[in-house]
Amino acid sequence: MNSLFPLGQMVITATARISVHPADVQLAIGRHARGDWGDLDTDDKAANDAAILELTRVFSAYHDRNGTKFYVITEHDRSLTTILLPEDY
């Protein structure tokens, strides 16, 4: 996978693990790593583009095939990427 930034350790919350279709988690991770920020507005997408260069947190939002919204967040130091539901945030 071509990634614009390191993802670090990958973790998923318990609620996301049971709620989000696993194949859609994998697709979202790939999109996130390539700079496709999913269901964010223009300002948030621009903030993510800047975050890659500034080494700040990168945040994406997606929906799985059943319509479940979930986030992919890579920490500022690129040590950890978390998949979680909005209620886990």
Secondary structure as GFF3:
##gff-version 3
##sequence-region A 1 89
A	DSSP	beta_strand	9	12	.	.	.	ID=ss1
A	DSSP	alpha_helix	14	19	.	.	.	ID=ss2
A	DSSP	alpha_helix	22	34	.	.	.	ID=ss3
A	DSSP	alpha_helix	42	54	.	.	.	ID=ss4
A	DSSP	beta_strand	58	63	.	.	.	ID=ss5
A	DSSP	beta_strand	69	74	.	.	.	ID=ss6
A	DSSP	beta_strand	80	84	.	.	.	ID=ss7
A	DSSP	three_ten_helix	86	88	.	.	.	ID=ss8
###
